[in-house]
Amino acid sequence: MPEAPGGEFWKDLKPIRDSCKPDALPEVYLAQAATDDDRYYVPFTETVGSRPLWINVKDNSWADILRAEQAGLVNRHYHPHEVFAYTISGTWGYLERPWTARAGDFVYEAPGEGHTLVAYDSGEPMKTLFIVKGPLIWLDENGESAGYFDVHDYIAMCRAHYERVGLGADHVDSLFR
């Protein structure tokens, strides 16, 4: 049970018994998901790190906090599936779009969108929650396909980093659902 209620109107409400089906996995709960502890941010590029929050191998999808301490860049890529983003701090945008996301801003990316993600040097780290469905298709300077990055690449990248920083390669396994 979470913390004990004070005077909330629901204080006498009892939790559901057996709230999970026998074959259900528990939720993923991560305190301080947007932590500043560098160990949790897997280098995604030279200037941007990714903290995995949830990974779904079956659907080739994941949720993460993308962080850039200063100006950052995620190479050009295309999404064949939708992506959701919520900005926690800092500023970022896509070179190909007319907006700049700031803390509190939400972005929905429709399938079929290619872009170049940039983080601005705004005086505070850029931290954005992303929910990525499907692979990223890397693009060259002409917008042509130059490779891909999917959930299996993401898992391998996370395992290698977590082993290197002492959290253990299997740390990422707790995020599979």
C-alpha positions in Angstrom: 0.0 0.0 0.0 1.2 3.5 -0.7 1.6 6.0 2.2 -1.2 6.1 4.7 -4.0 8.6 3.9 -4.6 11.6 6.1 -8.0 13.2 5.8 -8.7 12.2 2.2 -12.3 11.3 1.4 -11.2 7.9 0.3 -9.2 7.0 3.4 -11.5 4.0 4.3 -11.4 2.5 0.8 -9.8 -0.9 0.8 -7.4 -2.0 -2.0 -8.5 -4.6 -4.5 -7.5 -8.1 -3.4 -5.6 -10.1 -6.0 -5.5 -7.0 -8.3 -3.1 -8.8 -10.7 -4.0 -11.8 -12.8 -1.7 -14.8 -12.0 0.3 -14.4 -15.2 0.5 -10.6 -15.1 3.8 -8.9 -14.6 3.9 -6.1 -12.1 4.1 -2.5 -13.2 7.4 -0.7 -13.6 7.8 1.9 -10.8 10.9 4.0 -10.9 11.4 6.7 -8.3 13.1 9.9 -9.7 12.9 8.7 -13.3 14.5 11.9 -14.5 17.4 11.5 -12.1 20.7 13.4 -12.6 22.7 10.2 -11.8 24.8 9.8 -14.9 25.0 6.0 -14.5 21.4 5.6 -15.6 21.8 7.5 -18.9 23.0 5.3 -21.7 25.0 7.3 -24.2 22.8 7.4 -27.3 25.0 9.9 -29.2 28.1 11.8 -28.1 25.9 14.5 -26.7 22.7 12.8 -25.7 21.9 10.1 -23.1 18.9 7.9 -22.7 17.5 6.4 -19.5 15.3 3.5 -20.3 12.1 3.3 -18.3 10.1 0.5 -19.9 10.9 -1.9 -22.8 8.5 -4.0 -24.8 10.4 -6.4 -27.1 7.2 -7.9 -28.6 6.0 -4.5 -29.9 9.5 -3.1 -30.6 8.8 -0.1 -28.3 10.3 1.6 -25.3 9.9 4.7 -23.0 12.9 6.7 -21.9 14.1 10.0 -20.6 16.3 11.6 -23.3 18.8 14.0 -21.7 21.4 16.5 -23.0 23.4 18.4 -20.5 24.3 21.1 -23.1 23.7 21.5 -26.8 22.9 18.0 -28.2 22.1 16.2 -31.4 20.4 12.9 -32.2 21.2 12.1 -35.8 18.6 12.4 -38.6 16.0 9.6 -38.5 12.6 8.6 -39.6 9.8 7.0 -37.6 7.5 4.4 -39.3 5.4 4.4 -36.2 4.1 7.1 -33.8 6.2 8.7 -31.0 5.0 10.7 -28.0 7.2 13.2 -26.1 6.7 15.3 -23.0 9.3 17.9 -22.1 10.5 17.9 -18.5 13.2 20.6 -18.7 15.4 22.4 -21.1 14.6 23.1 -24.8 14.7 21.0 -27.9 13.2 20.7 -31.4 13.6 19.4 -34.8 15.5 21.3 -37.5 12.6 20.5 -39.9 9.8 21.9 -37.7 8.7 25.5 -36.8 8.5 25.0 -33.0 10.8 24.7 -30.0 9.7 22.4 -27.1 10.1 23.7 -23.5 9.2 22.3 -20.1 5.6 21.3 -20.1 5.3 20.9 -23.9 3.8 17.7 -25.5 4.7 16.5 -29.0 2.9 13.8 -31.0 4.9 12.5 -33.9 2.7 10.9 -36.6 4.1 7.8 -38.4 6.1 8.8 -41.5 8.0 11.7 -40.0 11.7 12.3 -40.5 13.7 14.8 -38.5 16.9 15.9 -36.8 16.5 16.3 -33.1 18.6 19.1 -31.5 18.8 20.1 -27.9 19.6 23.8 -27.2 22.1 25.1 -24.7 19.4 26.7 -22.5 21.1 26.8 -19.1 19.5 23.6 -17.8 19.6 20.0 -19.1 17.1 19.0 -21.7 15.1 16.1 -20.3 12.2 14.7 -22.3 10.1 11.7 -21.8 9.7 9.8 -25.1 7.5 6.8 -25.9 8.9 5.3 -29.0 7.0 2.7 -31.0 8.9 0.8 -33.6 12.5 1.4 -35.0 14.3 4.5 -35.9 15.5 4.5 -39.5 18.7 6.5 -39.6 18.9 9.0 -42.5 21.8 10.5 -44.4 22.1 14.2 -45.2 19.8 13.7 -48.2 17.1 11.9 -46.2 17.9 8.5 -47.6 17.9 5.4 -45.4 21.3 4.7 -43.8 20.5 1.9 -41.3 18.1 1.3 -38.4 18.0 1.2 -34.6 15.4 -1.0 -33.0 14.5 -2.3 -29.5 17.1 -5.1 -29.7 19.8 -2.5 -30.5 18.6 -0.4 -27.6 18.7 -3.4 -25.2 22.3 -4.3 -26.3 23.4 -0.7 -25.9 21.8 -0.5 -22.4 23.3 -3.8 -21.2 26.8 -2.8 -22.3 26.6 0.6 -20.6 25.1 -0.7 -17.3 27.8 -3.4 -17.2 30.5 -0.8 -17.8 29.1 1.6 -15.0 28.7 -1.2 -12.4 24.9 -1.5 -12.4 25.1 -4.9 -14.1 24.0 -5.8 -17.6 20.8 -7.4 -16.3 19.6 -4.1 -14.8 17.8 -3.4 -18.0 15.9 -6.8 -17.8 13.8 -5.4 -14.9 12.2 -3.0 -17.4 10.8 -5.6 -19.8 7.1 -5.8 -20.0 
